[in-house]
Amino acid sequence: MRAYRQIGSVLALLAACGTVRAGDVTVYSALESDEIAIYLAAAKKALPDIDVHVLRLSSGDLAARLLAESAEPRNDAIWGMAVTDMLDPRIAALLEPVHGSNIDRMPASFRGTDARWFAPTGYLAALCVNREALAEHGLPMPRTWRDLTSPMYRGQIAMPDPASSGTGYMVLSSLSDAGRSTEGMRLVTDIARNVGQETLSGSAPCKLARIGEFPIGISFAFSAMQSIRQGYPITMVIPGDGAGYELEGSALMKNSAHATDTQRFLDWTASADAAVLYRGFKEIVATPGSEPTDEQLRQGLPAHLVATLPARDFATAARERAALIARFKQLTR
C-alpha cells in the first residue's frame, strides 16, 4: 500500500532524482488527499503492476508548478485539475492527446476536441441556505441567481472571491459566459453588491452558512450535501436560472517517460469502477451510466444533471481569466 498511497512533495522528488522505476507513474493532482487515497487503493487492485506517485496541490499552485517546470516537466500526468486552469495556453501546450477505451466513451462535452484532456468529474455551483438563519431574518428561500440581487438579501450572503477561489471564478465565468454576456455580467455584479463577506475558498461560504454567520453561502454542491449529511440546518439550492460548474480535467504530459503505463492509469480513472468511488465525493460524474445516488437525489441534486448541463467555453474562460477578474473588481468597487 505504501508504495502507491504516499502523497506529498517527496514523490515528485523521486522523479527529479532519477529513482522512478519502470512501472512508476508520477501524477500532479488538485483532488483532495482523502479521495486520492481511496481512488489509488482501487487503482492498485486494477493495475497491480503500476505504482502511482501523487503530488497533491491546489489548482492555482499546480498551475504555477507546471509553468515553473515547463522546460523540463517532472510529471507524467495531470489528474483532476480545473479545466479553466488546465487550458491556460502555456499549460495546454505541455499536453499530448490521450485515448483509451473508457476515455473515448465519455460524452464529447467532457473531452477536449483535440483529445488533450478529459474530465470524469466536476463540481456544481450551489447555494447553502441555513433555514434557521433565514427565518430569523424573515427572509424567503432564494431559488434563483436573480433572487440574490434583491435588496432584502443585502449583507446576508457569503461568496468566494473569484481572484482566489476556483469556485468563485466558476460562478463569475459561468454566469457571464466568460464576460461576453452583458446581462450575465450585470447579474453577477448585482449579486456581489449584496455580499456581506468574500472568502478565499469555495467551501468557506457554506461553512459560514451552516453555523449561521450568514443565511446564504454561494458554494458548490458537495459542500452543501456534506453539511446536510452532518446534520446542519442547510438546504441545498441549485439555482434554476443558470448552472455554474467546473470540470476536473486529466491529461497526459508530452514526452512522458512512462506514457503507456500513464495512459493505462488515466483510462482507469474514466472507468465505471472509478465512477462508483467518485459518487462519494462528486456531484458531477460523467462516466456513461453513472447516476446520482438516492441520498444525493434527496438532498436536491438533479436526477439527470450531466445531460442538462449547458455548454461552456472553457478555453475562453481560461484565456480571459485575468481580464475578467480585473473587470469584475472594477465593476464592484
C-alpha positions as a Markdown table, in Angstrom:
| # | Residue | x | y | z |
|---|---|---|---|---|
| 1 | Met | 0.0 | 0.0 | 0.0 |
| 2 | Arg | 2.7 | 2.4 | 1.0 |
| 3 | Ala | 4.4 | 2.4 | -2.5 |
| 4 | Tyr | 1.3 | 3.9 | -4.2 |
| 5 | Arg | -0.5 | 5.8 | -1.4 |
| 6 | Gln | 2.2 | 8.2 | -0.3 |
| 7 | Ile | 1.1 | 11.7 | -1.1 |
| 8 | Gly | 3.5 | 14.7 | -0.9 |
| 9 | Ser | 6.3 | 16.6 | -2.4 |
| 10 | Val | 8.7 | 13.7 | -1.8 |
| 11 | Leu | 7.0 | 11.8 | -4.6 |
| 12 | Ala | 7.8 | 14.5 | -7.2 |
| 13 | Leu | 11.4 | 14.5 | -5.9 |
| 14 | Leu | 11.6 | 10.8 | -6.7 |
| 15 | Ala | 11.2 | 11.6 | -10.4 |
| 16 | Ala | 13.6 | 14.6 | -10.2 |
| 17 | Cys | 16.3 | 12.4 | -8.6 |
| 18 | Gly | 16.0 | 9.7 | -11.2 |
| 19 | Thr | 14.8 | 7.0 | -8.8 |
| 20 | Val | 11.4 | 6.4 | -10.5 |
| 21 | Arg | 11.4 | 2.8 | -11.9 |
| 22 | Ala | 9.7 | 1.2 | -14.9 |
| 23 | Gly | 6.0 | 0.9 | -13.9 |
| 24 | Asp | 6.1 | 4.1 | -11.8 |
| 25 | Val | 3.9 | 7.0 | -12.8 |
| 26 | Thr | 4.2 | 10.5 | -11.3 |
| 27 | Val | 1.0 | 12.4 | -11.2 |
| 28 | Tyr | 0.2 | 16.0 | -10.1 |
| 29 | Ser | -3.3 | 16.4 | -8.8 |
| 30 | Ala | -5.7 | 19.0 | -7.4 |
| 31 | Leu | -8.0 | 16.4 | -5.9 |
| 32 | Glu | -8.3 | 16.2 | -2.2 |
| 33 | Ser | -5.9 | 13.9 | -0.3 |
| 34 | Asp | -8.7 | 11.8 | 1.3 |
| 35 | Glu | -10.3 | 11.0 | -2.0 |
| 36 | Ile | -6.9 | 10.4 | -3.7 |
| 37 | Ala | -6.1 | 7.6 | -1.2 |
| 38 | Ile | -9.4 | 5.9 | -1.9 |
| 39 | Tyr | -9.0 | 6.1 | -5.7 |
| 40 | Leu | -5.4 | 4.9 | -5.6 |
| 41 | Ala | -6.3 | 1.8 | -3.5 |
| 42 | Ala | -8.8 | 0.7 | -6.1 |
| 43 | Ala | -6.4 | 1.6 | -9.0 |
| 44 | Lys | -3.7 | -0.6 | -7.5 |
| 45 | Lys | -6.1 | -3.6 | -7.4 |
| 46 | Ala | -7.0 | -3.0 | -11.1 |
| 47 | Leu | -3.4 | -2.2 | -12.2 |
| 48 | Pro | -1.1 | -4.1 | -9.8 |
| 49 | Asp | 2.0 | -3.6 | -11.9 |
| 50 | Ile | 1.8 | 0.2 | -11.8 |
| 51 | Asp | 2.9 | 2.4 | -8.8 |
| 52 | Val | 1.2 | 5.8 | -9.0 |
| 53 | His | 3.1 | 8.6 | -7.1 |
| 54 | Val | 0.9 | 11.7 | -6.5 |
| 55 | Leu | 1.9 | 15.2 | -5.6 |
| 56 | Arg | -1.3 | 17.0 | -4.4 |
| 57 | Leu | -1.5 | 20.8 | -4.9 |
| 58 | Ser | -4.4 | 23.3 | -5.1 |
| 59 | Ser | -5.3 | 24.1 | -8.7 |
| 60 | Gly | -3.5 | 27.5 | -8.5 |
| 61 | Asp | -0.3 | 26.0 | -7.1 |
| 62 | Leu | -0.5 | 23.2 | -9.6 |
| 63 | Ala | -0.7 | 25.6 | -12.5 |
| 64 | Ala | 2.3 | 27.5 | -11.1 |
| 65 | Arg | 4.4 | 24.4 | -10.7 |
| 66 | Leu | 3.6 | 23.2 | -14.2 |
| 67 | Leu | 4.7 | 26.5 | -15.6 |
| 68 | Ala | 7.8 | 26.6 | -13.5 |
| 69 | Glu | 8.8 | 23.1 | -14.8 |
| 70 | Ser | 7.6 | 23.6 | -18.3 |
| 71 | Ala | 11.1 | 23.4 | -19.8 |
| 72 | Glu | 11.6 | 20.0 | -18.2 |
| 73 | Pro | 8.3 | 18.5 | -16.9 |
| 74 | Arg | 8.8 | 16.1 | -13.9 |
| 75 | Asn | 5.3 | 14.5 | -14.0 |
| 76 | Asp | 3.7 | 12.1 | -16.4 |
| 77 | Ala | 0.2 | 13.2 | -16.0 |
| 78 | Ile | -2.3 | 15.8 | -14.5 |
| 79 | Trp | -5.2 | 14.3 | -12.6 |
| 80 | Gly | -8.3 | 16.3 | -11.5 |
| 81 | Met | -7.3 | 19.9 | -12.3 |
| 82 | Ala | -9.8 | 22.7 | -13.0 |
| 83 | Val | -10.2 | 22.7 | -16.8 |
| 84 | Thr | -10.2 | 26.5 | -16.8 |
| 85 | Asp | -6.7 | 26.4 | -15.3 |
| 86 | Met | -5.5 | 23.5 | -17.5 |
| 87 | Leu | -6.5 | 25.3 | -20.7 |
| 88 | Asp | -4.2 | 28.2 | -20.0 |
| 89 | Pro | -2.4 | 28.2 | -23.4 |
| 90 | Arg | 1.0 | 27.8 | -21.7 |
| 91 | Ile | -0.2 | 24.6 | -19.9 |
| 92 | Ala | -2.2 | 23.2 | -22.8 |
| 93 | Ala | 1.0 | 23.3 | -24.9 |
| 94 | Leu | 2.5 | 20.8 | -22.5 |
| 95 | Leu | -0.2 | 18.2 | -23.1 |
| 96 | Glu | -0.4 | 15.3 | -25.5 |
| 97 | Pro | -3.6 | 13.6 | -26.9 |
| 98 | Val | -4.7 | 10.7 | -24.8 |
| 99 | His | -7.0 | 7.9 | -25.7 |
| 100 | Gly | -8.4 | 4.7 | -24.1 |
| 101 | Ser | -11.5 | 2.5 | -24.2 |
| 102 | Asn | -13.0 | 4.3 | -21.2 |
| 103 | Ile | -11.8 | 7.8 | -22.1 |
| 104 | Asp | -13.2 | 7.6 | -25.7 |
| 105 | Arg | -16.6 | 6.6 | -24.4 |
| 106 | Met | -17.1 | 9.7 | -22.3 |
| 107 | Pro | -19.5 | 12.4 | -23.5 |
| 108 | Ala | -18.0 | 14.8 | -26.0 |
| 109 | Ser | -18.5 | 17.8 | -23.8 |
| 110 | Phe | -16.3 | 16.2 | -21.2 |
| 111 | Arg | -13.4 | 15.7 | -23.6 |
| 112 | Gly | -11.2 | 18.2 | -25.5 |
| 113 | Thr | -11.8 | 18.3 | -29.2 |
| 114 | Asp | -8.1 | 17.7 | -29.6 |
| 115 | Ala | -8.1 | 14.8 | -27.1 |
| 116 | Arg | -5.6 | 16.6 | -24.9 |
| 117 | Trp | -7.9 | 16.5 | -21.8 |
| 118 | Phe | -10.9 | 14.6 | -20.4 |
| 119 | Ala | -12.9 | 15.1 | -17.3 |
| 120 | Pro | -14.6 | 12.2 | -15.5 |
| 121 | Thr | -15.8 | 14.6 | -12.7 |
| 122 | Gly | -16.7 | 18.1 | -11.9 |
| 123 | Tyr | -18.4 | 20.3 | -9.4 |
| 124 | Leu | -21.6 | 22.4 | -9.5 |
| 125 | Ala | -22.3 | 25.8 | -8.0 |
| 126 | Ala | -25.0 | 25.7 | -5.3 |
| 127 | Leu | -26.4 | 27.8 | -2.5 |
| 128 | Cys | -26.0 | 26.6 | 1.1 |
| 129 | Val | -29.1 | 28.1 | 2.8 |
| 130 | Asn | -29.4 | 28.0 | 6.6 |
| 131 | Arg | -33.1 | 27.6 | 7.2 |
| 132 | Glu | -32.9 | 28.8 | 10.8 |
| 133 | Ala | -30.9 | 31.9 | 10.0 |
| 134 | Leu | -33.2 | 32.7 | 7.1 |
| 135 | Ala | -36.2 | 32.5 | 9.4 |
| 136 | Glu | -34.5 | 34.7 | 12.0 |
| 137 | His | -34.1 | 37.4 | 9.4 |
| 138 | Gly | -37.6 | 36.9 | 7.9 |
| 139 | Leu | -36.3 | 36.1 | 4.5 |
| 140 | Pro | -37.8 | 33.8 | 1.8 |
| 141 | Met | -35.9 | 30.9 | 0.4 |
| 142 | Pro | -33.9 | 32.0 | -2.7 |
| 143 | Arg | -34.5 | 29.8 | -5.7 |
| 144 | Thr | -32.5 | 31.6 | -8.5 |
| 145 | Trp | -29.4 | 33.7 | -9.0 |
| 146 | Arg | -31.8 | 36.6 | -9.8 |
| 147 | Asp | -33.3 | 36.3 | -6.4 |
| 148 | Leu | -30.0 | 37.0 | -4.8 |
| 149 | Thr | -30.0 | 40.5 | -6.3 |
| 150 | Ser | -33.0 | 41.6 | -4.2 |
| 151 | Pro | -32.3 | 44.4 | -1.7 |
| 152 | Met | -33.8 | 42.1 | 1.0 |
| 153 | Tyr | -30.6 | 40.0 | 0.9 |
| 154 | Arg | -28.2 | 42.9 | 1.3 |
| 155 | Gly | -25.4 | 41.8 | 3.6 |
| 156 | Gln | -26.8 | 38.3 | 4.1 |
| 157 | Ile | -24.7 | 36.4 | 1.5 |
| 158 | Ala | -21.2 | 35.0 | 1.7 |
| 159 | Met | -19.4 | 34.4 | -1.7 |
| 160 | Pro | -15.9 | 33.2 | -2.7 |
| 161 | Asp | -13.6 | 35.8 | -4.2 |
| 162 | Pro | -13.1 | 34.9 | -7.9 |
| 163 | Ala | -9.4 | 36.1 | -7.6 |
| 164 | Ser | -8.5 | 33.5 | -5.0 |
| 165 | Ser | -11.1 | 30.8 | -5.4 |
| 166 | Gly | -11.8 | 28.4 | -8.3 |
| 167 | Thr | -15.4 | 28.2 | -7.2 |
| 168 | Gly | -15.6 | 32.0 | -7.2 |
| 169 | Tyr | -14.3 | 32.2 | -10.8 |
| 170 | Met | -16.5 | 29.3 | -11.8 |
| 171 | Val | -19.6 | 31.4 | -10.8 |
| 172 | Leu | -18.3 | 34.6 | -12.4 |
| 173 | Ser | -17.2 | 33.0 | -15.7 |
| 174 | Ser | -20.3 | 30.7 | -16.0 |
| 175 | Leu | -22.9 | 33.3 | -15.3 |
| 176 | Ser | -21.3 | 35.9 | -17.5 |
| 177 | Asp | -20.3 | 33.5 | -20.3 |
| 178 | Ala | -16.6 | 34.4 | -19.7 |
| 179 | Gly | -17.6 | 38.1 | -19.7 |
| 180 | Arg | -19.3 | 38.0 | -23.1 |
| 181 | Ser | -22.8 | 38.3 | -21.7 |
| 182 | Thr | -23.7 | 41.9 | -20.7 |
| 183 | Glu | -26.8 | 40.6 | -18.9 |
| 184 | Gly | -24.9 | 37.9 | -17.1 |
| 185 | Met | -22.1 | 40.2 | -16.1 |
| 186 | Arg | -24.7 | 42.6 | -14.6 |
| 187 | Leu | -26.3 | 39.7 | -12.8 |
| 188 | Val | -23.1 | 38.6 | -11.1 |
| 189 | Thr | -22.1 | 42.1 | -10.2 |
| 190 | Asp | -25.6 | 42.8 | -8.7 |
| 191 | Ile | -25.2 | 39.7 | -6.6 |
| 192 | Ala | -21.8 | 40.8 | -5.4 |
| 193 | Arg | -23.2 | 44.1 | -4.2 |
| 194 | Asn | -25.3 | 42.1 | -1.7 |
| 195 | Val | -22.4 | 40.1 | -0.4 |
| 196 | Gly | -21.6 | 40.6 | 3.2 |
| 197 | Gln | -18.3 | 38.7 | 3.1 |
| 198 | Glu | -16.0 | 37.5 | 0.4 |
| 199 | Thr | -14.0 | 34.3 | 1.3 |
| 200 | Leu | -10.7 | 32.9 | 0.0 |
| 201 | Ser | -12.1 | 29.4 | -0.7 |
| 202 | Gly | -15.1 | 27.9 | -2.3 |
| 203 | Ser | -16.2 | 25.8 | 0.7 |
| 204 | Ala | -15.9 | 28.7 | 3.2 |
| 205 | Pro | -19.3 | 30.3 | 2.4 |
| 206 | Cys | -21.1 | 27.1 | 3.1 |
| 207 | Lys | -19.2 | 26.7 | 6.4 |
| 208 | Leu | -20.2 | 30.2 | 7.3 |
| 209 | Ala | -23.8 | 29.5 | 6.4 |
| 210 | Arg | -24.1 | 26.2 | 8.3 |
| 211 | Ile | -23.1 | 27.9 | 11.6 |
| 212 | Gly | -25.4 | 30.8 | 10.9 |
| 213 | Glu | -22.9 | 33.6 | 10.3 |
| 214 | Phe | -24.8 | 34.2 | 7.0 |
| 215 | Pro | -28.1 | 32.8 | 5.9 |
| 216 | Ile | -26.8 | 32.1 | 2.4 |
| 217 | Gly | -23.4 | 30.9 | 1.2 |
| 218 | Ile | -22.5 | 30.7 | -2.5 |
| 219 | Ser | -20.5 | 27.5 | -2.7 |
| 220 | Phe | -20.6 | 24.1 | -4.5 |
| 221 | Ala | -23.0 | 21.2 | -4.3 |
| 222 | Phe | -20.7 | 18.7 | -2.5 |
| 223 | Ser | -20.1 | 21.2 | 0.3 |
| 224 | Ala | -23.8 | 21.7 | 0.7 |
| 225 | Met | -24.6 | 17.9 | 0.7 |
| 226 | Gln | -21.8 | 17.3 | 3.2 |
| 227 | Ser | -23.3 | 19.9 | 5.5 |
| 228 | Ile | -26.7 | 18.3 | 5.2 |
| 229 | Arg | -25.2 | 14.9 | 6.0 |
| 230 | Gln | -23.5 | 16.3 | 9.1 |
| 231 | Gly | -26.9 | 17.5 | 10.4 |
| 232 | Tyr | -26.7 | 21.2 | 9.9 |
| 233 | Pro | -30.0 | 23.0 | 9.1 |
| 234 | Ile | -28.9 | 23.5 | 5.4 |
| 235 | Thr | -31.0 | 23.3 | 2.3 |
| 236 | Met | -29.1 | 23.0 | -1.0 |
| 237 | Val | -30.5 | 25.2 | -3.7 |
| 238 | Ile | -29.4 | 24.6 | -7.3 |
| 239 | Pro | -30.4 | 28.0 | -8.9 |
| 240 | Gly | -32.9 | 27.4 | -11.6 |
| 241 | Asp | -31.8 | 30.2 | -13.9 |
| 242 | Gly | -28.2 | 29.1 | -14.8 |
| 243 | Ala | -25.8 | 26.3 | -14.0 |
| 244 | Gly | -22.4 | 27.3 | -12.8 |
| 245 | Tyr | -20.0 | 24.4 | -13.0 |
| 246 | Glu | -16.4 | 23.4 | -13.4 |
| 247 | Leu | -14.8 | 20.2 | -14.7 |
| 248 | Glu | -11.8 | 18.4 | -13.2 |
| 249 | Gly | -9.6 | 17.6 | -16.1 |
| 250 | Ser | -6.9 | 15.0 | -16.6 |
| 251 | Ala | -4.2 | 14.8 | -19.2 |
| 252 | Leu | -1.0 | 13.1 | -20.4 |
| 253 | Met | 2.2 | 15.2 | -20.5 |
| 254 | Lys | 4.2 | 15.4 | -23.7 |
| 255 | Asn | 7.3 | 13.2 | -23.7 |
| 256 | Ser | 6.2 | 11.2 | -20.6 |
| 257 | Ala | 8.9 | 8.6 | -19.9 |
| 258 | His | 6.1 | 6.2 | -18.9 |
| 259 | Ala | 3.4 | 7.0 | -21.5 |
| 260 | Thr | 2.0 | 3.5 | -21.8 |
| 261 | Asp | 1.5 | 2.9 | -18.1 |
| 262 | Thr | 0.3 | 6.5 | -17.6 |
| 263 | Gln | -2.4 | 6.1 | -20.3 |
| 264 | Arg | -3.5 | 2.8 | -18.7 |
| 265 | Phe | -3.9 | 4.7 | -15.3 |
| 266 | Leu | -5.7 | 7.6 | -16.9 |
| 267 | Asp | -8.1 | 5.3 | -18.7 |
| 268 | Trp | -8.8 | 3.6 | -15.4 |
| 269 | Thr | -9.8 | 7.0 | -13.9 |
| 270 | Ala | -12.5 | 7.2 | -16.6 |
| 271 | Ser | -13.8 | 3.7 | -15.8 |
| 272 | Ala | -17.2 | 2.6 | -14.3 |
| 273 | Asp | -15.3 | 1.2 | -11.3 |
| 274 | Ala | -13.8 | 4.6 | -10.6 |
| 275 | Ala | -17.1 | 6.3 | -11.1 |
| 276 | Val | -18.6 | 4.3 | -8.2 |
| 277 | Leu | -16.0 | 5.8 | -5.9 |
| 278 | Tyr | -16.4 | 9.3 | -7.3 |
| 279 | Arg | -20.0 | 9.3 | -6.2 |
| 280 | Gly | -18.8 | 9.5 | -2.6 |
| 281 | Phe | -17.2 | 12.9 | -3.3 |
| 282 | Lys | -18.5 | 14.4 | -6.6 |
| 283 | Glu | -21.8 | 15.8 | -7.8 |
| 284 | Ile | -20.9 | 15.7 | -11.5 |
| 285 | Val | -19.7 | 12.2 | -12.7 |
| 286 | Ala | -19.5 | 12.0 | -16.5 |
| 287 | Thr | -18.9 | 8.2 | -16.9 |
| 288 | Pro | -21.8 | 6.8 | -19.0 |
| 289 | Gly | -24.3 | 5.0 | -16.9 |
| 290 | Ser | -23.5 | 6.8 | -13.7 |
| 291 | Glu | -26.4 | 8.4 | -11.9 |
| 292 | Pro | -26.8 | 10.3 | -8.6 |
| 293 | Thr | -27.3 | 8.2 | -5.5 |
| 294 | Asp | -30.6 | 8.1 | -3.7 |
| 295 | Glu | -29.1 | 10.3 | -1.0 |
| 296 | Gln | -27.9 | 12.9 | -3.5 |
| 297 | Leu | -31.3 | 13.0 | -5.0 |
| 298 | Arg | -32.9 | 13.5 | -1.6 |
| 299 | Gln | -30.5 | 16.3 | -0.9 |
| 300 | Gly | -31.6 | 18.1 | -4.1 |
| 301 | Leu | -29.2 | 17.0 | -6.8 |
| 302 | Pro | -30.9 | 16.9 | -10.2 |
| 303 | Ala | -31.5 | 13.3 | -11.5 |
| 304 | His | -30.1 | 13.9 | -15.0 |
| 305 | Leu | -27.6 | 16.5 | -14.2 |
| 306 | Val | -24.9 | 15.6 | -16.7 |
| 307 | Ala | -27.3 | 15.6 | -19.6 |
| 308 | Thr | -28.7 | 19.0 | -18.7 |
| 309 | Leu | -25.5 | 21.0 | -18.1 |
| 310 | Pro | -25.2 | 23.9 | -20.6 |
| 311 | Ala | -22.2 | 24.0 | -22.9 |
| 312 | Arg | -19.2 | 26.0 | -21.5 |
| 313 | Asp | -16.4 | 27.6 | -23.5 |
| 314 | Phe | -13.6 | 26.5 | -21.1 |
| 315 | Ala | -10.8 | 27.7 | -23.4 |
| 316 | Thr | -12.2 | 31.3 | -23.5 |
| 317 | Ala | -12.8 | 31.2 | -19.7 |
| 318 | Ala | -9.1 | 30.2 | -19.3 |
| 319 | Arg | -7.8 | 32.8 | -21.7 |
| 320 | Glu | -9.9 | 35.6 | -20.3 |
| 321 | Arg | -9.4 | 34.8 | -16.6 |
| 322 | Ala | -7.1 | 37.7 | -15.5 |
| 323 | Ala | -9.0 | 40.3 | -17.6 |
| 324 | Leu | -12.4 | 39.1 | -16.4 |
| 325 | Ile | -11.4 | 39.2 | -12.8 |
| 326 | Ala | -10.0 | 42.7 | -13.2 |
| 327 | Arg | -13.2 | 43.8 | -14.9 |
| 328 | Phe | -15.3 | 42.3 | -12.1 |
| 329 | Lys | -13.3 | 44.0 | -9.4 |
| 330 | Gln | -13.6 | 47.3 | -11.2 |
| 331 | Leu | -17.4 | 47.0 | -11.6 |
| 332 | Thr | -17.9 | 46.0 | -7.9 |
| 333 | Arg | -15.8 | 48.8 | -6.3 |
